[in-house]
Amino acid sequence: MMNNKPLKIGVFDSGLGGLSVLRAIHELLPNLEIIFFADQAHVPYGRRQLDEIRSFSEQITAFLLEKDIDLLVVACNTASAAALKYLRQQFPSLPIVGMEPAVKPASQQTLTKAVGVLATPATFQGELYQSLVQKYGEGLQIFQDTCPGLVEEIEAGNLSGARTRTILENALYPMIKKNVDTIVLGCTHYPFVLERIREIAGKGIQVIDPAPAVACRVQMLLEQNFENRIHISSDGSLQFFTSGDPLVFQQQMKTLIGIEGTVHSILWMDGKIQIP
């Protein structure tokens, strides 16, 4: 029997960062139905153990599958580093798009052969990042910084405060002194301080935001896997869930990406997701 339902995708992150990816997907595919899950009860993922992140990611994926999604976007570099391979093993029939630090495009674009990567500790520790460096990092100097506290500042809405600027200066100034000409944003929260990063880095340094490339990957996979449904009309509805404060998230969403919508509350109980 032919499935005539509009395509629906799930997107999740530890917090607000994945909204930068949702925005890129929604701009490219405005008729696509999207369900977004922000696990703000556990943000930031970057300091957590890998097995804990895998457990969160598995439960969220199962929850989104109950919402009848056709494709999943792990819009979190840390969760991708810790759980992407695991999720593909656990849910083999579900197309999954993950985040990876843009080491490859950085290696192709840099002229000085010096590249900076901003990401969380868990991302740097993951196999995915290590494999990218091994594959594309030959001949490059790669300088890394974990930007301690930056995710928390962004979650709190402090996009241009003194603390945020200090964190970014501490990360970027040593890289600039090393003649870096390309900076990779390896966390989906960081595009929300892109203007601050560019102010500090200066015009001669390019900053790579991976969100547009992820949106293109989503489009390609949908066309490949759902050729018969890609053109089914939809109203492009957006649904939002958070394990944090839904009213706060609603305001943050409006401020960060200019989208208004109802945010539903989710609770974690004994490692399982519950709807109150």
BAFI-3210 file (N, C-alpha, C; in Angstrom, 3 decimals, decimal comma, padded with zeros to 6 digits):
// residues 276
n [1|2|3|4|5|6|7|8|9|10|11|12|13|14|15|16|17|18|19|20|21|22|23|24|25|26|27|28|29|30|31|32|33|34|35|36|37|38|39|40|41|42|43|44|45|46|47|48|49|50|51|52|53|54|55|56|57|58|59|60|61|62|63|64|65|66|67|68|69|70|71|72|73|74|75|76|77|78|79|80|81|82|83|84|85|86|87|88|89|90|91|92|93|94|95|96|97|98|99|100|101|102|103|104|105|106|107|108|109|110|111|112|113|114|115|116|117|118|119|120|121|122|123|124|125|126|127|128|129|130|131|132|133|134|135|136|137|138|139|140|141|142|143|144|145|146|147|148|149|150|151|152|153|154|155|156|157|158|159|160|161|162|163|164|165|166|167|168|169|170|171|172|173|174|175|176|177|178|179|180|181|182|183|184|185|186|187|188|189|190|191|192|193|194|195|196|197|198|199|200|201|202|203|204|205|206|207|208|209|210|211|212|213|214|215|216|217|218|219|220|221|222|223|224|225|226|227|228|229|230|231|232|233|234|235|236|237|238|239|240|241|242|243|244|245|246|247|248|249|250|251|252|253|254|255|256|257|258|259|260|261|262|263|264|265|266|267|268|269|270|271|272|273|274|275|276]
n.u [000,844|000,580|002,238|000,913|001,441|002,678|006,199|008,046|010,354|012,574|014,363|017,003|018,666|020,966|020,131|019,480|021,055|020,597|018,596|019,777|020,348|017,799|016,685|018,154|017,350|014,587|014,500|015,505|013,767|010,841|008,285|008,424|007,541|008,508|009,751|011,042|013,321|014,506|016,820|016,996|017,107|019,378|021,443|024,744|025,672|028,319|030,095|029,454|029,478|030,219|028,590|026,343|025,365|024,725|022,592|020,649|020,280|019,286|016,809|015,499|015,416|013,729|011,398|010,838|010,430|008,028|006,443|006,202|008,278|010,212|012,866|015,850|017,582|020,487|021,154|023,425|026,697|028,118|026,422|026,372|029,048|029,236|027,115|026,130|026,934|026,070|023,273|022,572|022,999|021,101|018,703|018,253|016,650|016,037|016,779|019,524|020,920|023,873|025,983|029,144|032,369|033,552|036,013|036,960|035,993|037,329|039,999|040,199|039,805|041,556|044,359|046,647|047,150|046,539|044,211|041,423|039,437|036,427|034,837|033,083|034,430|033,660|033,150|035,699|036,906|035,678|035,361|034,592|035,490|038,257|038,722|038,159|040,167|042,382|041,912|041,661|043,430|046,104|049,120|048,101|047,942|046,155|044,249|042,703|039,882|037,849|036,075|035,105|032,150|030,709|028,455|026,629|026,332|025,108|022,747|021,616|020,957|022,852|024,261|025,935|027,263|029,721|030,989|030,610|032,051|034,623|035,145|035,206|037,302|039,446|039,572|039,984|042,077|044,666|044,665|044,586|047,081|048,594|048,322|045,965|043,519|041,033|038,129|036,400|033,134|032,290|030,088|026,623|025,476|027,162|026,878|025,067|026,508|027,929|028,360|029,821|032,093|033,138|033,657|035,779|037,640|038,145|038,176|039,789|039,626|037,886|034,790|033,295|030,087|028,263|025,552|024,024|025,073|024,249|021,487|021,293|022,161|020,085|017,997|018,957|018,983|016,268|015,221|016,445|015,520|012,772|011,421|008,873|007,345|008,352|007,282|004,777|002,286|002,528|001,945|004,186|004,544|005,738|006,834|007,566|009,485|010,618|012,782|013,259|012,272|009,304|008,164|010,268|011,918|010,306|010,427|013,181|013,472|012,018|013,614|016,115|015,742|013,549|011,056|007,803|005,927|004,084|005,483|006,057|006,095|008,422|009,288|011,907|011,949|013,288|015,171|013,620|011,497|008,798|005,520|004,095]
n.v [-001,202|002,174|004,849|007,871|009,947|013,174|013,922|013,590|014,742|014,152|016,122|016,486|017,841|018,593|020,947|024,309|024,572|022,968|024,320|026,004|024,307|023,318|025,710|026,084|023,802|024,233|026,558|025,656|023,546|024,314|023,181|020,885|018,714|019,054|017,810|018,916|018,247|019,284|018,532|019,836|019,347|017,942|019,376|020,816|018,327|017,946|017,522|015,099|011,473|009,114|006,816|007,571|009,653|008,185|006,671|008,666|009,589|007,346|006,956|009,345|009,122|006,891|007,993|009,986|008,374|007,232|009,343|009,104|009,730|010,037|010,366|011,059|013,716|014,184|016,759|017,684|017,947|016,656|014,502|013,207|012,439|010,686|008,865|008,353|006,202|004,080|004,569|004,116|001,418|000,478|001,345|000,411|000,762|003,391|006,396|008,389|011,492|012,964|015,225|016,505|017,799|020,280|019,437|018,494|020,407|022,621|021,882|022,038|024,693|026,320|028,490|029,044|026,690|026,295|025,580|026,226|024,617|024,665|023,069|020,662|018,836|016,086|015,773|016,131|013,899|011,807|009,052|009,807|012,462|012,048|010,323|011,994|013,920|012,307|011,521|013,889|015,718|015,767|017,479|019,745|022,180|021,826|023,478|023,272|024,068|023,937|025,797|026,383|026,681|028,107|026,979|026,966|029,736|030,508|029,006|030,376|032,697|034,631|036,044|038,072|039,041|040,037|037,816|035,813|036,936|036,939|034,178|033,461|035,078|033,993|031,533|032,110|034,023|032,774|031,024|032,768|033,940|031,846|031,907|031,005|030,648|029,698|028,741|026,242|025,540|023,414|022,734|022,852|024,924|027,096|028,672|030,649|032,611|033,625|036,168|037,453|035,849|036,375|039,100|039,098|037,421|038,679|040,015|038,539|035,873|032,941|031,512|028,458|027,338|024,500|024,004|024,663|022,741|020,386|020,612|020,349|017,716|016,378|016,923|015,508|012,816|012,423|012,631|010,427|008,239|008,506|008,917|008,804|010,265|012,764|014,989|015,318|017,408|019,617|021,399|022,312|022,132|022,774|021,228|021,359|020,129|020,068|019,107|020,875|024,092|024,895|027,416|029,200|028,149|028,648|031,440|031,729|030,455|032,142|034,419|033,528|032,289|033,460|032,212|031,435|029,358|026,672|025,033|021,869|020,097|017,771|015,019|013,337|010,184|007,788|007,234|007,173|008,682|010,754|012,075|014,751]
n.w [000,000|-000,888|000,726|001,499|003,136|004,166|004,313|007,329|009,687|012,455|014,779|017,033|019,933|022,609|023,648|022,883|020,611|018,323|017,038|015,227|013,168|012,566|011,599|009,194|007,757|007,587|006,080|003,632|003,033|003,239|003,357|004,770|007,428|010,766|013,808|016,773|019,366|022,396|024,733|027,349|030,046|030,449|029,429|029,404|026,962|026,498|028,655|029,653|030,183|027,565|027,317|028,699|027,124|024,850|025,838|026,417|023,781|022,461|023,737|023,052|020,275|020,001|021,061|019,133|016,911|017,628|017,035|014,390|012,551|009,513|009,025|010,840|012,412|014,057|015,677|017,016|017,823|019,838|020,615|018,166|017,918|020,071|019,794|017,194|015,481|017,071|017,191|014,532|014,396|016,209|015,121|012,325|010,014|009,835|008,276|009,158|009,900|010,893|012,800|011,909|012,610|010,392|009,069|006,620|004,522|005,583|005,286|002,564|002,019|003,462|003,315|004,714|005,898|008,504|010,895|012,972|015,456|017,121|019,679|021,786|024,659|024,481|021,768|020,636|021,717|020,479|018,120|015,552|015,078|015,325|013,191|011,047|011,252|010,850|008,226|006,694|007,706|007,064|006,640|007,764|010,393|013,236|015,530|018,632|020,700|023,598|024,516|027,290|029,148|027,236|025,926|028,046|028,477|026,084|026,227|028,316|027,116|026,817|024,511|023,722|025,904|028,433|029,574|027,619|025,493|026,594|026,845|024,129|023,185|024,633|023,421|020,687|020,270|020,759|018,569|016,394|016,646|015,781|013,105|011,966|009,440|009,000|010,685|012,330|013,310|015,669|017,181|017,544|018,946|018,627|016,202|016,958|018,150|016,111|014,993|017,017|017,019|014,467|014,745|016,584|015,318|012,878|009,469|007,757|008,348|007,744|008,763|009,371|009,263|009,832|009,370|006,912|005,118|006,321|006,029|003,245|003,003|004,280|002,476|000,221|001,146|001,681|-000,892|-002,056|-000,518|-000,299|-002,741|-003,899|-002,207|-001,791|-002,988|-001,941|-000,734|002,085|005,139|006,306|009,082|012,409|015,329|018,804|021,520|024,869|027,532|029,420|030,645|029,159|028,557|028,768|026,766|024,563|024,355|023,939|021,485|019,800|019,991|018,995|016,425|015,343|015,241|016,211|018,380|019,928|022,710|023,930|027,025|028,371|030,437|032,211|033,592|035,585|033,600|031,333|028,832|029,533|028,989|030,534]
ca.u [000,000|001,418|002,161|000,684|001,641|003,816|007,409|008,233|011,659|012,848|015,636|017,203|019,930|020,970|019,508|019,074|021,952|020,016|017,730|020,527|020,196|016,394|016,500|018,699|016,489|013,280|014,681|015,693|012,608|009,814|007,064|008,713|007,100|009,677|009,587|012,322|013,417|015,641|016,994|017,606|017,317|020,701|022,423|025,341|026,124|029,762|030,855|028,911|030,106|029,704|027,491|025,171|024,855|024,093|021,307|019,734|020,028|018,438|015,457|014,919|015,124|012,533|010,269|010,543|009,859|006,615|005,779|006,098|009,246|010,796|014,313|016,310|018,782|021,139|021,649|024,304|027,991|028,504|025,630|026,835|030,333|029,067|026,007|025,627|027,152|025,201|021,886|022,385|022,912|019,864|017,556|018,849|015,760|015,809|017,869|019,982|021,927|024,572|026,862|030,572|033,144|033,825|037,464|037,196|035,962|038,376|041,270|040,156|039,695|042,628|045,558|047,786|047,241|046,315|042,761|040,944|038,184|035,766|033,908|033,042|035,393|033,183|033,331|037,121|037,275|034,946|036,002|034,252|036,417|039,600|038,804|038,190|041,516|043,294|041,630|041,785|044,295|047,517|049,676|047,455|048,038|044,790|044,243|041,410|039,494|036,550|035,227|034,384|031,105|030,034|027,111|025,788|026,030|024,139|021,489|021,077|020,624|023,924|024,954|026,917|027,726|031,157|031,472|030,656|033,160|035,874|035,327|035,583|038,648|040,410|039,682|040,367|043,327|045,822|044,598|044,950|048,541|049,169|048,076|044,762|042,682|039,737|037,648|035,284|032,217|032,018|028,985|025,497|025,184|028,087|026,419|024,312|027,450|028,749|028,754|030,894|033,286|033,674|034,211|037,059|038,561|038,508|037,693|040,667|039,429|036,560|034,179|032,441|028,883|027,882|024,102|023,533|025,477|023,379|020,189|021,435|022,248|018,715|017,259|019,440|018,531|014,828|014,999|016,902|014,773|011,326|011,195|007,437|006,646|009,061|006,485|003,462|002,151|002,463|001,897|005,466|004,317|006,853|006,468|008,719|009,443|011,813|012,800|013,464|011,100|008,766|007,924|011,583|012,350|009,474|010,995|014,512|013,264|011,613|014,772|017,236|015,454|012,389|009,906|006,927|005,176|003,865|006,523|005,495|006,991|008,808|009,972|012,678|011,683|013,992|015,849|012,643|010,808|007,376|004,790|003,306]
ca.v [000,000|003,374|005,806|009,209|010,952|014,077|013,520|014,195|014,423|014,512|016,792|016,667|018,372|018,704|022,206|025,263|024,619|022,354|025,273|026,546|023,305|023,374|026,921|025,834|022,817|024,854|027,514|024,902|022,672|024,959|022,389|019,665|018,673|018,845|017,733|019,262|017,852|019,879|017,836|020,864|018,825|017,324|020,208|020,418|016,950|017,900|017,088|013,825|010,242|008,716|005,855|008,324|010,357|007,164|006,319|009,775|009,649|006,204|007,213|010,441|008,580|006,059|008,915|010,625|007,343|007,112|010,463|008,711|010,418|009,263|010,598|011,695|014,552|014,362|018,123|017,894|017,343|015,752|013,281|012,516|011,810|009,609|007,928|008,215|004,814|003,241|004,764|003,456|-000,022|000,207|001,706|000,257|001,162|004,841|007,248|009,294|012,483|013,451|016,387|016,254|019,028|020,460|019,361|018,330|021,695|023,502|021,479|022,443|026,149|027,046|028,850|029,025|025,316|026,344|025,540|026,158|023,893|024,917|021,963|020,210|017,754|014,791|015,755|015,912|012,551|010,801|008,407|010,520|013,571|011,506|009,774|013,129|014,498|011,354|011,454|015,169|016,643|015,684|018,748|020,855|022,420|021,961|023,990|022,939|024,683|023,444|026,947|026,035|027,596|028,830|026,413|027,446|031,154|030,578|028,512|031,427|033,855|035,633|035,908|039,146|039,555|040,072|036,444|035,138|037,481|036,476|032,774|033,426|035,660|033,017|030,450|032,540|034,781|031,890|030,500|033,863|034,079|030,710|032,155|030,310|031,427|029,022|028,262|025,309|025,502|022,007|022,606|023,553|026,156|028,184|029,632|031,740|033,685|033,766|037,578|037,727|035,146|037,125|040,362|038,813|036,804|039,629|039,714|037,634|034,496|032,412|030,676|027,469|026,882|023,282|023,819|024,580|021,462|019,361|020,750|019,756|016,266|015,942|016,954|014,439|011,535|012,335|012,361|009,071|007,215|008,726|009,554|008,875|011,126|014,032|016,099|015,383|018,733|019,687|022,786|022,668|022,344|022,593|020,887|021,507|019,499|020,294|018,552|022,022|024,946|025,165|028,843|029,802|027,701|029,345|032,772|031,568|030,094|033,370|035,326|032,995|031,977|034,215|031,340|031,302|028,113|026,036|024,097|020,861|019,683|016,359|014,688|012,096|009,433|006,504|007,064|007,087|009,929|010,771|013,312|015,068]
ca.w [000,000|-001,002|001,824|000,956|004,174|003,974|005,019|008,642|010,251|013,831|015,019|018,472|020,457|024,062|024,035|021,855|019,472|017,141|016,332|014,081|012,109|012,175|010,774|007,853|007,099|007,326|004,979|002,396|002,804|004,071|003,458|005,513|008,820|011,630|015,260|017,413|020,774|023,110|026,012|028,205|031,399|030,517|028,751|028,135|026,803|026,265|029,832|030,122|029,720|026,269|027,426|029,156|025,942|024,001|026,441|026,133|022,340|022,098|024,230|022,261|018,945|020,133|021,246|017,852|016,037|017,996|016,361|012,983|011,693|008,411|009,040|012,080|012,389|015,358|015,487|018,165|017,524|020,922|020,478|016,954|018,223|021,054|019,608|015,820|015,046|017,904|016,771|013,238|014,683|016,929|014,287|010,991|008,917|009,921|007,784|010,217|009,537|012,075|012,670|012,031|012,416|008,960|008,845|005,185|003,807|006,107|004,668|001,154|001,896|004,132|002,559|005,628|006,415|009,944|011,073|014,342|015,652|018,396|019,919|023,179|024,934|023,999|020,310|020,366|022,150|019,712|016,972|014,330|014,902|015,121|011,833|010,117|011,326|010,214|006,793|005,987|008,418|006,676|006,192|008,460|011,825|013,746|016,895|019,212|021,966|024,052|024,885|028,517|029,598|026,154|025,728|029,137|028,226|024,980|026,767|029,190|026,289|026,878|023,238|023,503|027,179|028,694|029,813|026,319|024,725|027,202|026,452|022,719|023,048|025,147|022,441|019,342|020,175|020,532|017,202|015,478|016,726|015,050|011,675|011,505|008,519|008,903|011,981|012,204|014,440|015,903|018,121|016,920|019,686|018,333|015,188|017,546|018,486|014,911|014,841|017,988|016,544|013,324|015,259|017,221|014,362|011,829|008,125|007,027|008,791|007,411|009,799|008,710|009,956|009,106|009,253|005,525|004,519|006,907|005,364|001,905|003,200|004,564|001,208|-000,639|001,673|001,480|-002,314|-002,341|000,209|-000,351|-004,035|-004,195|-001,236|-001,614|-003,520|-001,301|-000,130|003,535|005,614|006,908|010,510|013,325|016,696|019,688|022,831|025,675|028,878|030,291|030,851|027,832|028,337|028,524|025,441|023,574|024,189|023,351|020,082|019,108|019,949|018,228|015,014|014,879|015,037|017,368|018,366|021,226|023,119|024,833|028,098|028,467|031,689|032,298|034,820|035,573|032,316|030,246|028,514|029,853|028,696|031,750]
c.u [000,874|001,170|002,038|000,850|002,795|005,013|007,549|009,613|011,711|014,235|015,825|018,602|019,833|020,260|019,109|019,855|021,358|019,046|018,442|020,427|018,752|016,132|016,980|017,827|015,161|013,370|014,812|014,449|011,421|008,531|007,235|008,182|008,289|009,236|010,953|012,262|014,682|015,744|017,666|017,774|018,728|021,790|023,452|025,747|027,652|030,595|030,420|029,678|029,444|028,531|026,205|024,529|024,166|022,705|020,274|019,314|019,102|016,989|014,770|014,544|013,859|011,284|009,860|009,978|008,390|005,785|005,771|007,052|009,791|012,318|014,666|017,550|019,294|021,865|022,519|025,620|028,408|027,738|026,031|028,133|030,152|028,132|025,588|025,755|026,218|023,745|021,610|022,313|021,579|018,617|017,965|017,965|015,510|016,985|018,240|021,084|022,561|025,389|028,311|031,314|033,650|035,323|037,769|037,113|037,017|039,723|041,351|040,227|040,867|043,811|046,808|048,066|047,189|044,819|042,433|039,626|037,669|034,718|033,957|034,073|034,952|033,324|034,785|037,553|036,672|035,721|035,773|035,236|037,825|039,769|038,867|039,577|042,522|043,147|041,964|042,806|045,759|047,988|049,070|047,957|046,616|044,856|042,827|041,146|038,078|035,610|034,433|033,373|030,305|028,620|026,161|025,402|024,985|022,776|020,807|020,705|021,674|024,792|026,044|027,433|029,228|031,726|031,602|031,842|034,507|036,176|035,829|036,981|039,712|040,622|040,341|041,723|044,557|045,840|045,032|046,465|049,264|048,853|046,917|043,985|041,294|039,362|036,397|034,440|031,767|030,968|027,835|025,044|025,977|027,666|025,630|025,206|028,407|029,232|029,888|032,195|033,934|034,268|035,605|038,079|039,018|038,126|038,545|040,494|038,006|036,086|033,167|031,326|028,359|026,397|023,602|023,897|024,616|022,002|020,224|021,506|020,866|017,900|017,659|018,926|017,021|014,509|015,387|015,978|013,256|010,939|009,706|006,684|007,241|008,216|005,080|003,359|001,994|002,443|003,201|005,368|005,575|006,295|007,723|008,458|010,727|011,667|013,147|012,164|010,528|008,529|009,225|012,067|011,581|010,022|012,376|014,414|012,897|012,801|015,831|016,931|014,180|011,156|009,113|006,148|005,035|004,970|005,935|006,548|007,197|009,535|010,768|012,362|012,312|014,614|014,927|011,967|009,322|006,766|003,902|001,816]
c.v [001,245|004,315|007,204|010,304|011,886|013,601|014,296|013,791|014,835|015,121|016,887|017,174|018,372|019,968|023,030|025,136|024,066|023,244|025,911|025,603|023,279|024,564|026,687|024,845|023,453|025,865|026,798|024,103|023,178|024,158|021,107|019,776|018,295|018,791|017,949|018,914|018,467|019,240|018,750|020,421|018,286|018,163|020,724|018,946|016,851|017,401|015,708|012,633|009,784|007,756|006,523|009,065|009,379|006,804|007,411|009,748|008,524|006,447|008,306|009,942|007,727|006,919|009,547|009,622|007,097|008,236|010,275|009,487|009,463|009,348|011,334|012,534|014,691|015,704|018,557|017,195|016,341|014,432|012,499|011,778|010,590|008,506|007,660|006,777|003,866|003,342|004,061|001,943|-000,383|000,434|001,625|000,713|002,665|005,607|008,286|010,197|012,993|014,692|015,910|017,565|019,113|020,504|019,259|019,660|022,672|023,185|021,921|023,958|026,912|027,302|028,774|027,619|025,271|026,531|025,474|025,422|024,197|023,833|021,582|019,098|016,414|014,669|015,465|014,491|011,460|010,262|009,190|011,650|013,060|010,958|010,886|013,770|013,595|011,370|012,746|016,122|016,613|017,029|019,969|020,978|022,654|022,344|023,861|023,751|024,236|024,551|026,675|027,108|028,255|028,297|026,932|028,911|031,306|030,094|029,566|032,687|034,942|035,548|036,949|039,747|039,444|038,673|035,675|035,621|037,011|035,034|032,692|034,009|034,679|031,863|030,911|033,233|033,882|031,299|031,550|034,065|032,967|030,772|031,329|031,211|030,824|028,478|027,435|025,370|024,066|021,765|023,422|024,780|027,350|029,117|030,807|032,856|033,928|035,205|037,932|037,081|035,912|038,458|040,154|038,308|037,773|039,125|038,683|036,166|034,051|031,477|029,757|027,020|025,669|023,153|023,764|023,269|020,323|019,406|020,135|018,239|015,686|015,879|015,779|013,074|011,358|012,010|010,935|008,007|007,322|009,450|009,760|009,842|012,519|015,219|016,162|016,687|018,631|021,155|023,219|022,913|022,038|022,277|020,921|020,845|019,867|019,595|019,634|022,781|025,338|026,647|029,585|029,425|028,426|030,743|032,706|031,286|031,329|034,311|034,833|032,805|032,638|033,380|031,253|029,995|027,564|025,018|023,163|020,393|018,169|016,154|013,404|011,448|008,055|006,204|006,961|008,434|009,786|012,113|013,611|015,262]
c.w [000,000|000,173|001,236|002,000|003,809|004,787|006,322|009,164|011,718|013,942|016,523|018,791|021,976|024,527|022,829|020,552|018,196|016,402|015,150|012,895|011,620|011,256|009,349|007,075|006,693|006,180|003,642|002,019|003,628|004,225|004,269|006,947|009,708|013,084|015,893|018,893|021,365|024,485|027,031|029,653|031,564|029,843|029,755|028,126|026,834|027,424|030,319|029,551|028,427|026,372|027,903|027,973|024,999|024,538|026,186|024,664|021,894|022,530|023,408|020,868|018,981|020,292|019,914|016,847|016,364|017,376|014,844|012,068|010,632|008,401|010,317|011,808|013,820|015,280|016,657|017,864|018,579|020,828|019,235|017,220|019,116|020,596|018,172|015,316|015,786|017,460|015,440|013,396|015,326|016,079|012,811|009,832|008,870|009,328|008,855|009,682|010,820|011,765|012,727|011,826|010,980|008,673|007,353|004,434|004,301|005,453|003,213|000,986|002,505|003,205|003,433|006,166|007,938|010,181|012,557|014,413|017,057|018,608|021,396|023,405|024,368|022,485|019,961|020,722|021,272|018,522|015,685|014,060|014,603|013,704|010,795|010,087|010,621|008,693|006,063|006,606|008,021|006,116|006,862|009,896|012,316|015,217|017,458|020,474|022,324|024,511|026,169|028,920|028,492|025,913|026,808|028,949|027,135|025,456|027,642|028,420|026,275|025,620|023,044|024,800|027,351|028,884|028,496|025,507|025,278|026,809|025,011|022,492|023,514|024,160|021,153|019,267|020,011|019,119|016,185|015,471|015,979|013,551|011,116|010,556|008,334|010,275|011,759|013,475|014,636|016,968|017,559|017,700|019,130|017,205|015,766|018,095|017,311|014,721|015,789|017,522|015,400|013,756|015,814|016,210|013,285|010,441|007,384|007,381|008,462|008,513|009,123|009,647|009,194|008,801|007,807|004,842|005,052|006,252|003,967|001,979|003,485|003,275|000,308|-000,164|001,508|000,026|-002,675|-001,752|000,063|-001,633|-004,327|-003,285|-001,135|-002,068|-002,942|-000,512|001,384|003,946|006,276|008,401|011,326|014,710|017,568|021,024|023,575|027,015|029,901|030,494|029,495|027,549|028,056|027,132|024,341|023,303|023,544|021,856|019,259|018,943|018,981|016,745|014,505|014,617|016,342|017,258|019,769|021,503|024,167|025,829|028,093|029,796|031,516|033,637|034,702|034,208|031,130|030,058|028,816|029,444|029,899|031,441]
res [m|m|n|n|k|p|l|k|i|g|v|f|d|s|g|l|g|g|l|s|v|l|r|a|i|h|e|l|l|p|n|l|e|i|i|f|f|a|d|q|a|h|v|p|y|g|r|r|q|l|d|e|i|r|s|f|s|e|q|i|t|a|f|l|l|e|k|d|i|d|l|l|v|v|a|c|n|t|a|s|a|a|a|l|k|y|l|r|q|q|f|p|s|l|p|i|v|g|m|e|p|a|v|k|p|a|s|q|q|t|l|t|k|a|v|g|v|l|a|t|p|a|t|f|q|g|e|l|y|q|s|l|v|q|k|y|g|e|g|l|q|i|f|q|d|t|c|p|g|l|v|e|e|i|e|a|g|n|l|s|g|a|r|t|r|t|i|l|e|n|a|l|y|p|m|i|k|k|n|v|d|t|i|v|l|g|c|t|h|y|p|f|v|l|e|r|i|r|e|i|a|g|k|g|i|q|v|i|d|p|a|p|a|v|a|c|r|v|q|m|l|l|e|q|n|f|e|n|r|i|h|i|s|s|d|g|s|l|q|f|f|t|s|g|d|p|l|v|f|q|q|q|m|k|t|l|i|g|i|e|g|t|v|h|s|i|l|w|m|d|g|k|i|q|i|p]
***
